[in-house]
Structures are given as structure tokens and as C-alpha cells.
Amino acid sequence: MVKLTIDNRPVEAAAGTTILAAAAQVGIRIPTLCHLAAREPETSCYVCVVQIEGRRELSPACATRVTAGMVVETQTEDVRRARQTALELLLSDHAGDCVGPCTLGCPAHLEIADFIAALRGGDGRSAAGLVVRGLALPATLGHICPGFCEGACRRKALDEAVAIRELHRYVAETDLELTAPYDPPCAAATGRRAAVVGAGPAGLAAALHLRQLGHECTVFEAQKELGGALRTGLPEWRLPRKILDGEIERLRRLGVKFQTGEKLGENLSLDRLRAEYGAVLLALGTQKAGGPADPRAEHVAGSGAALDLALVKSLGLETGPRGVKVEREAMATNLPGVFAAGNLVSGAQYAVHAVAGGRRAAVAMDAHLRGQALGHRPHEVHSLLGHLKESEVARLRAFADPAQREAAEDLTAAQAAVEARRCLDCDCRKRDNCCLRKLGEEYGAAAARYRGERREFERDATHPEVIYEAGKCIQCGICLRLAEEVREPLGLTFIGRGFRVRVAGPFAAHLADALHEAARRAAESCPTGALALRRGARDGT
Amino acid sequence: MSRTVSTSPATIDLTAVERMVRAAGTGRDAVIPILQAIQAEYRYLPEAALRRVCELTEITPAQISGVATFYNQFRHAPVGEHIIRVCHGTACHVAGVPLVTDALRRHLGLKTEAEDTDREGRFTVEKVPCLGCCTLAPVLQIDDVTYGHLTPQSVPEVLEDFLRRTKATASLGNAVGFKGPELGEIRIGLGSCCQAQGSASVREAISATLAESGAAVVVKRVGCVGMCHQTPLVEVRPAGGEPQMFAKVKAADAREIVLSQFRPRGIVRRIGYEVRSFIESFTGEESGRERAASLAINAREDPVCAFLGPQQHVATEYGGQIDPTNLDEYLRHDGFKALERCLGEWDEEKIIAEMHTAGLRGRGGAGFPTGVKWATVRVAAGERKFAICNGDEGDPGAFMDRMILESFPYRVIEGLAIAARAVGAHEAVFYIREEYPLATERIAEAIAKCEERGILGPHILGHDFSLRVTLKKGAGAFVCGEETALVASVEGRRGMPRLRPPYPAELGLWGQPTLVNNVETYACVPWIIRHGGAAFAAMGTPTSRGTKVFALAGRVKRGGLIEVPMGVTLRRIVEEIGGGTKSGRPFKAVQVGGPSGGCIPASLADTPVDYEELARAGSIMGSGGLVVLDEGDCMVDIARYFLSFTQDQSCGKCTFCRIGTKRMLEILERLCAGQGRAADLAALENLADRVRRTSLCGLGRTAPNPVLSTLRHFRAEYEAHLAGRCPAKRCPALIRYRINDKCIGCTRCAQRCPVEAIAPRPYEQHEVDAAKCVRCGTCKAVCPVDAVEVETGHG
């Protein structure tokens, strides 16, 4: 047995044990990407580096065997920076989107690829769930949102953007027509109470989210009818009343209480609200001089829509250049327990911005209601495919559905099905469980730090269960080894050398020919989204 | 001319593949020799042939695809009738080969980077890392013919010359001896460099003249003398007379040299010769006799003395005196006496003790103590030990090992055999890069002759020790000079290194203890055994004992191969031995150690050649390449050049080398293109440090060295590039060609400009159109009045 020290802890390990295994023995976890348990090390990713006392170089823990008296440190500043750089270098040569450009472009970050995939699979219920939880007012927005998502849609490189807005409108309206429309599940009652002032898009979204988090919620609205600028600023042909009412009805079903005719500064006192409720959200919106603003037509601050500054000042709220001043993540005003969201904060913007703000405020209020600090937003890693080369566009075209965009706004079921197939499904299949992404987030890696030449986007969709995207491969060799172990007749191999090295089937074999028995295992073991199970194969359908 | 290669699988005759498999074997380790044979046959690797190999052997499709795409040598698409390999080694780069390549591609009409074959299918152009003929830089090879001293302007002539040539293959054996008393011996160097300069045709001319004159003179092919700057070299040794050396001999001169030294036999021939000379003396032109005399160099003259004087010959003992593959001659010159001693008198411990005393350190570059390595292999546990000779000399700008293998094959075999005896290995492998065909040929011949004579085989030299030596060729991968990658290559795998420890000394070829040493290291061994380790240790410095062979190239007047005691200063090498720079300008730096090394500035020229001293100055000893640089060389460009080499040669396994060096290279390319950003230098240094400390093998670990050393000693040049200036006026994006008022309007520049960037204006001052100009330098080269200036920076 060999005695050594890891992170100041004594460890005893059999001769020939690697530092990685010895550390695991005492519960010290060293990150890896290319390591395949119980096999010879590949020493490719170099994420598992550690500092061995007395050595100038950092050593890969997966392949360095313990020696007597070795002193190992696994989390020095230098080691952490080295791991961060390794991850950043890998991300710099990564051709793929973690999350599709549509979702990133949407101010509310709706999970677009997921809901469209559900629609494609005939699962209207799941699709409805996604758009309701994501947008609070998906049918409404389906009528009036300018569609930032479509502006970013990658399909545009081929022909026209996918009609995303029309699709979530279709999904939400179809759902509203059911006898039992989708209601998001609510957590167990917390016994805490929140007040929302203003029943516009920000307030409604916040209320929906607060209920899902288990808090009681009362919405106070100055007007007789609910909806704020959605009600007063839009004619029937722009937004049918029935739709707005239907989506507000959902809130009622969830237990949101509404009190109309209550105007802050007149018959509604902020002090009273603060006394009676654990948290208060001000979502007053902007007022056009002489009337409410059209949330669609004017989106540039100062173009006619304005804050009621007098009211704001009288409440003792601080203001910034655009509106009431809030701390960005916590959405908190200078008054403790008082939060603000929507146009009140940002000046006149689109309803979808208000919805996004409302949800952010609800999350912050939830922490406040529980007496907890709002956690730091964890570091996010977003790999971006970015601008496509000619050759990459050609590859997309090769597997894209050839249908043209549906011109209609009000889609039929058949039209929605066609449109849903036009989606290129840009989200990575391993969006939520990619090891590279997770480690990148753990080590604060900046995906765009080392910009330069990157490998090209490719997709091999020949295999019935597994999709291979070579652009996401980090050359770890795990799939090669798995294929070798079961003696695949063709298997996979490294082609080329150096920066241009690629994993592929021999003699340019497609994945369907290269992997049979090893395919599923390889997809599950791949540390990135390069080899991943198809959507259907994932949930076993 | 029609293309001679067929692309359709149906017409490929696959029975040839069966023949190749029978010759090479069916094991997985036969894959590289089989691929080489297939390529020799079909001139590329047709997929059908590879599939057939998988059917006939244990080689799998995954293995063959992986190996075939790893090594540079293998082509996957049909090629033109002739292959042009343009050398992109250090000396060639410094001598301007990128412009030569541009000119070549323009001449052949190759527009995009992907195109490498001209439309008629006559020529395919390949860039190769280093052909090892550095003193003739820039160099290219068309099939088997080497051309040196190229310029962008000479490219069309070279191609025409090649097409005109009748390929008279120079036979490489000696001329037939004459009956009767010999009048003397004519020695001519026939290493690769010498042949590139035309020594083969000189030899033919000499032989023809001798046949004609009937003089009883032996023409002897000898190994390298090292005076590459003087090739072709001819040494005339009349029996009982003074030896006389002639330099830069052309075939036309050969005749006169012979006749002036050795009188024709027979009265008729003699009279004929005298009459001819008599008549010539009247024509007023330099007579043949005078011309021959003018080529003579006196060994006592300063330049030769300065070049040869400070040298000590251990690895290159008897250089220029013996025929490389003549076994009897080697035996007459103390050949295999050391091996005999190691088998007869001494045991393994005594041999290794002598190596410890000698203090020999690995000459491949890392400088690991040889005695310690041998001792490690000797005590390692394993039933079947191996000794490998690493002849994968890949440093661009280094050709010492090539020279030693070509000129002294028996010596290397002897050193290898002694090592094998010391460590207990009965199997040895020569691993030689495929870019060295002559070296491979000579080693193969030497091995065969040794086997015939019982010097190798079941009972070497009659003793109870068996040693079988085989030869394996590399296939074009610099990384295979790293010992674990080399072992992988011998085993038929991609040349990917693995982490050390464990070292090959304990776990090497086929999992057995394996000794891997460099060519030059083995070449020193016989001398050490014969003269004793103490004699070797008496030369050099306390930590760097003995001698080292260097390849001196670049801007130096007298380039070539030298062997000097360790401890000699760089200044002495460059100025005394090398004669200073060709231009006469002071030298700026010496690049030592190839792509793993660093640039030592002239201010540190008194650094002695010593492992530790060179490391302190920011470089490494390396394998021995020394490239002299002057004011005309851009240090940022040099760093970029080396990094582009290591980036291209990276095996691709580990993150920091594969991607890190790429990002570093992109920064350097931006700097050289005048697109550097303020944060670039810090980013470059940061990445360099990371790559150095976090790479799997020596290639990655040392790749940042040229960058780090130039940042350390020439930071001002980097800063200048950030400001859009190239102080050395090299980087095309940062310079402009301008014609000044010395111009006489002769239109020569306009005529020769390959991109028509100068409009001809007879008798008027010409102007260069900066937008079209490709900075090839042709106008400057052809201007008779030196009216072309190169500018850099703004205004």
C-alpha cells in the first residue's frame, strides 16, 4: 500500500492506483471528461489536472499513479484556472448551440425547441404546459408579440423563420378550447401572502408564477377590467377579448384573487399593503399622456408613454433613467419588501419583456417571503454556433424539412404540424446533462474567450436511435473504446491529426453502419452532445 | 500529357495487394509497411486496396483508416505525374521559400489552397516539413531530383530543366577498379546534399574521363565532410603526392581536374591532351587547366581551417575518408573493435560504467544521461527486450542524423549493438523517417552485409549473443520522434504519445523494456568504448561532456555539419567556423533547438553550447539545428513559423496542445498581418505558459518555447507589429515595395512582375500598384540600379 496526501488528507492506496481513484476513495471528486471508468486513461481532456508538490507541470490525475509520500492538491487557484482554460479551449472549438437562438432571443426564454418537438410528437398537452409555464399568456402573446424568436431563428438561413409565434398561439388556443385546459401545478401552500399591484402582463405573469411557487396572491387593479394595457390599448381585432379572458381565467382557477377599482395613491395604500402582505410587486405600467400606451406600437422609451412620476415620487420610490430603479436580479426597489417589474421599471417595452420581468420578480419575492437571500444566479455557459459557413448551411439544408412557411396566422392542426416539422431543433439534445457544459458552469468558463477557427457543424442522422454531431466532439475517445470493446465490425476511429482530427466511421461509414450494439451506450457515455439519443429514444417512446 | 493514374476501383489490380501482404505480414503491426507499399504501387491509397488489406490481414478498418490519415506521407487522392515537394524547413523558410511556393503555385495555375495539382495533371505540389538539405535552402524535390538555391524567378527554369532531364540514375556503387598499379584515388562526397548540388553528375564525368584517359585511378564515394557550403567537393589523392581538394565542382570542370592531376595513359592520348591544352592557352580564355586550379582549396587556407579547425570528430570520425557501405574499409578503420570488446572482455556492468564515466547525454535533444537509461533497461523486468534507434529526425533545419546514417551506417549499427548487449536486448529496430530514402538504403545495405559477415545474427562476431536488427520507416509525423509515439508507430498504431511514467525503458515496445536512443548517441558509443569514457569526458563541460554534431544553416557564410566539443560558444560557431553572415551584416540571433528551442540573441552569443547554459538563456540544446538569423529576419515571423510547424504536427490528443497552440498561432498570424490587438501579447503569454505546463508530451510542452524566447529577447518587434510595423521588413502585410527616383525606366521589373503590378513605362519612373503587389521581391531582385525600396509602417 502507498501512503500519500491529497488536499491535506492522508490516503492509503494500492500501488498502481491513479490519483483520480485514490482521491475518490476519500470522497474527493476530481472533474473529468474523457475518463471512462475502469479503463485505461485517455489523457485527452486535461480537465483532471492536479498539482503535485515539487513538479512544475500540472499532472493529469486520471493517469498519474500514486507514489509514496506524494503530496497532491486538487483545488489550488492555478489548478482551477488551468481547468477553466481547458474548458474554454474546448468550448472555443465547439460547433453547436446549447440552447437554440430562438430561446436566447426570446426575452422570456421560452423553451421553444421543446414545445415544438412536443407538438411534432402529437403531445399537445406537454406543448401547452411548456408555453403556459414559459410565457404565462402564450395565446395573448401569440397575437401581439413582435417575435424576437423568429428574428433569431436559424431556419432563416435556409428560407424563412419558423412561425414560432403562430405555433405557440395555436397550442395555447387549442388548449383553451378544451373543457379542462392546462393548469400548471402549484407547490404546497406556504402560508405566505403576496400582493401584486397592476393586472397588466407583468403583474399577471408574476401572479401565475407566485401561485406555482405555493404562495397566496392577490392582484389589485385600478381599472374595472383586468389586463392593463392588454385590455385598454388593443382593439378586438388585434387581441380578441375571449383570448385574454381565457388566460386570466386560468389564474383564477389557480386561486389568484383579484380586486378591481383599487388605485394606488387613491383608495389603495402602499403602506397598508406592506403591512398586510409579505411582499408587494408594483407593476403599474406606463400611461400615455391622456391614455394607456399601446404595448405593441410604441416601444421606444419616451415616445409618448410615460411614468406617472408624481405618483412614483409620492410613494418614496427612487427612479433611474427609464423608470423605477430596481436591482436587476432581485427586482427590489429601495423600499424593503417592495418590488417592481414591467414598463414601470423599463419604460415602454413589449408585453413579452413585462412577462419576463414579472416572472423574475416572482422568483425574487419567493426568496424574500421565505426569508432567504436570493441566490447568486449560477454562471451560465452558452455555446453559440453563430454565423454559419456556406458548407454548414448546405448541411442543414440536407436534413431540413423542405416545406415552406405557412402564411396563415391562425393555424389549423394540419398547418401547425407542417410548420412544426420545419423547426431545425437547434437545442442540443444534451442541453441539461452535458458534462462539458456543467463543468464549464462550475468553473466559470467563458465560452467566447478564445475565439478563432472552429470545427464545422455536421449532423449524421442515419442511425435510428442516435444522432452524431461531429462539431461537438471533444476527441475524448470514449465512443471509440466502447465500440472496440464489443468488437463492432466497423466502429469509430480518429481520422486525421491535430486540430483537424475527427471521430468518424472508417471509410467514411455513416453512424448507422459504424455502430450497432455500442450505439446507445456511446450516446449515454458521450460527455457532450456529440453523440446523443434522439428525442424519441430518450423517453423510451 | 495524359494522367497515368486511374481512379475507378474497377480498374485497380488488387492482386498486387496480396503480394504486399505476403511480403509485410498479416499482423496489425504490418500496417505502415503495407500502406507504404500500396502507395508506391498506386501512387496514392485507393479505398478498394485498403479494404482488401482488411480482408487479408488482422488489420481492422478502424485501424487502417486511423493510421492512413495520421501520417503525412499518405495520399488519399490520385496525384499528378510528378510530385513536387517543397521544403518548409527553418533554413528554407528563412531563405524565403514561402515566396518560392507562391511563385510555383502561380506558375502552375493553382488558385485556391485546396488545389494542389495542375490542370494537365503533370505536377502535384506538396509542402514538406524538412528535406534535410538546409545549406542549399530554399530546396524542393521533384520526384527524386533535388534543386537548391531556388528563387521565385527561377521556378519556371527549374520545371523546364526537370522535364528536359533524362533520368540517368547514378549508380551508387564505386567505379570499377583498374588492373595494374593504382595512380591514386579520387574521393567524392555523395550524401543527399551533395547529390542535390550535382555531385552525382560530377562523379559520372570523372568516371567517364578516367575511362577515356585510361588512368588507373579509383573513384571512391565517401561520406559527408560537413563542408556543405563547398559542395560538390572532390578530393584528389595522387599516390605518393599531396591530397588536393576542389570545391563547388561542376561536371564540366571534372574532366579538367582529372586530366590535370592524372596524366592520360598511352602516348597517343597524352599527346592529344597536351596539344589541346597548348591551343587553349592561345585563346585567351581561361584554360581548362587554369579553371581547375581555381577550384582548388588549400586545407591550410583560412576558410577551410576556420571551418575544420575547432572540430573534434567522435560521431563523425573518419568523415570524408571512407566509403559508407564498404564493410572492409570500416573494419580497417577500427570498425567493430568496440563491439568485440563489449562481447569478449567486458560485461554489461563494465559497459554501462564506462558510459557513466563518459557522461554521454542523449543527443536527440532532451539530454537524458545515457548510462542511466541503459541501466534502467538492463534491470527492468521483461523476457524480451528491445533497442530502438530513433532516426526520426524531424526538426526542420536539422540534418545531422541523416548525415550520420548516410555516411557512417556501420558505426550506428555498432553503437546500437553495444547498447543491445549492455541492456540484454536481442532485437533492435531502426526507425528512420521516410523522407530519408538514401539513409534508409544505406542502413539496409549495411545491415545485410553485417548479417552476411556474422556481425549481426544468431552469434554476433562468433560470441554467444544474438541480435536481429530490422528497419522500419516512419511515414511522416514529427511527433513520432517522441519515444512513446515512436513505439506506437512501430506497433502499427497512430503515433499518439502516452503519459510518462511509465517510461519505455520499463514498458515500451509490445509492453517490454525498450531502449530508445538517438542516432548520434549511438554513433558516439564505439569511440567511447575504444578510447574510454574518461577521454570523452575530458572534452566539453562538467555537465555536458563530449562533443555534439550541429547543422549550421541560415544566413551564415559557411553552412554545413560540424562536430565540436561542448562548451564552444555560439559566437565561435557562427563567426569563426561559420565565417559570419553571408551579407556581412552582424548576426541578430541564433535559433537553437528547432521548434522546441529558442532564439538566442547576439547579445548572448558568448553562451557556451551546454545543456544547462542554453536552458538558462531561454532555449534548449535540441537535436543540433542551428539557424543563424540577421537583421533581415523577423522574430515574430520566426515564432509564427515554428508554431505553425508544431501546430501542424500536433497529434491532437490533448486539449492544450491541440487547441491551445492553434489559438496561439492565430494570435501570431494576426500580429504578422497587422491585425494584432492590444490584449494579444498578454493572451499569448498566458496561453504559452499553460500549454507549456499542461501538455501530454514534449511536443506540446516545448511548442511555446520559440514564442516565449522571442517575447523575452525581442519584445520590441512584437510591439512594433502591434503598431503596424515589421522592423525586419519581412511580413508581407506590413511592407510596401516602392520604386524611387533612381529608376531608369528600363521596364525590367514590369516585365518580370508575376502579377502585373507594375505598368511598363519606358524611360519613365515606374510605380508599384500596392493593391496588386504580392511582395515577392522579384522587382527588387532584377532592378539593375537598385531603385526598389521596401518600406514598413505608416508614412
Interface residues (C-beta under 8 A of the other chain):
Chain A: P41 E42 T43 S44 C45 Y46 V47 V49 R56 E57 L58 P60 A63 T64 R65 A82 T85 A86 L89 L90 S92 D93 Y450 G452 E453 I474 Q475 L480 A483 E484 P489 L490 G491 L492 T493 F494 I495 G496 R497 G498 F499 R500 V501 P506 F507 A509
Chain B: E47 L50 R51 T60 P61 A62 Q63 I64 S65 G66 T69 F70 Y71 A477 R494 R498 L499 P501 Q647 D648 Q649 S650 C651 G652 K653 C654 T655 F656 R658 I659 G660 K662 R663 E666 L687 R690 R692 R693 T694 L696 R701
